[in-house]
């Protein structure tokens, strides 16, 4: 909620500048402020980072670290994790490809789920009671060591190019 | 409209290219299916006569037998032609969708001249198709739109662009207007337009002898939608809801009306082969003329804002940060791309929202007990007279349900298109790359299997018991799904939620004796077939 209020305040920030150049720079600063707010405002000291274990579609465990405030989708992108088709709409709540499954205890700690996220989860493949969208989960210290499982891939109706389908 | 338009375009174009295709076919049939489809990909969108088009999918049928398009049921070419061109099936396209679903099943093929369309009328199959999408899905052939833009040296926008051009612009715009919490910023701007809407209702009803009736509510909601979307896109009030509408706004409305009223003519505009244009110039001329009007409007307002920003900066004044200002200053898109996208977004954001508001108020008037239920929720949650903002909407589940239920019964886009970008197997049928699919949203959202008592208006069916309660899965996706879904979805939802909440708070909406049963017709979009007249009586607060 505080994030929303903060963003709301920022939206009404008025920019002051004396040339287009400075305006662009201020606007850039404005956007950076917005982005870093989305991505968390804590300093990126490594001792502050949160460990996340992803389990990919082959059942392999991939351990990475992310800063508090970063979303799980941010981490998948920044760590260049290769989950096919993951996060197609770039975290804008237009798809459900960043669907992740959690253990019950972790799920309870993930924070509230918005109506828009629930609507998108309705359209997720292989949905479970402990499913969430990775783009909506922001890391906190209390999630240290969390496990996030990438659900099985959609039965692909595409016919592969070599015809082996 | 776009989809239909371009289906027809392809019809005509392919008519010409048929001969060429036939020459290619012998060679193609001998080829491996993927290679063949690849080769066909350049001539795109199923432009070949069906039987010839089929390439035996021998190597994909190991698990379950995969059938050919040839085996797919569907109306005969002749009956389809009669239905659409003779019996004006285009206005009943949503009903025909239902009839064909009953008759031919979940997936069927239709021919519009040489254009083959595979209709997918089952929520599971729709889900499969949309989940298999790549990074830049294609909806339909947009050549005539592109041709106009090339002719005038304009850029394409999100509706008309394809491939990398599309992806580049979509990536910029989705970061600006797709996240619900970003769109919530516009809550106050939209609420100011809602203030004017309410005033306008009060003013219009005094013109009628009963002091309650507003004639043709869609006219009112059209102006609301245009005013609201422009307030966000252009950071400017247009004055649509004033007594005297400014001339340039009136000009735009005229251009927009021309676009829609001449829908049938313009539908053929891009479709008529170029060599026929000297003989039949009118459709193409009208098509260009209405686009000129729409573009002109964007140019005026974008340039105006641009000049304002420059002036403010030169004088050292504050520049208020809005959407257009952001686009102009960050230059993530060039000026032409900004013109084109604002033009296309305004075009897409007016009728869609106004029809939905018209249907929603019509349904509320037809179902007073449902209206009362929602009124009770709104007053109980907000208290009397409180103006709702975006932050309040999560506490008004019936308002959200009202919008979802309205769009389920009257999906603005009764069907959407996709051109397959891979060879697919859908519902046991092999569908080659480049086939035009029609996703039948109207039929899936009225399917009894997906929604019990599907013809009933029941906003409460969308209420969740808790956060793990699942309500629906692909049966009703009025804004589409995925990377090519409606870019204006969250803006539209905000406009709908805030307007409906306030209307319900302020007025008791009831049927006017002038309006009986209003059916839907397809005119590009699904719209009321007759004017809706409603009575707005003040609630006692």
Interface residues (C-beta under 8 A of the other chain):
Chain A: X3 X4 X7 X8 X11 X13 X14 X15 X16 X17 X18 X19 X20 X23 X24 X27 X28 X30 X31 X88 X89 X90 X91 X92 X93 X94 X95 X97 X113 X114 X115 X116 X118 X121 X122 X123 X125 X127 X129 X154 X155 X156 X157 X158 X159 X161 X162 X163 X164 X165
Chain B: X32 X33 X34 X57 X59 X60 X62 X127 X128 X129 X131 X132 X133 X135 X171 X174 X175 X178 X179 X180 X181 X182 X184 X185 X309 X310 X313 X316 X318 X319 X320 X321 X326 X329 X330 X331 X391 X393 X394 X397 X400 X422 X423 X424 X425 X426 X430 X464 X467 X468 X470 X471 X472 X473 X474 X477 X481 X482 X483 X485 X489 X490
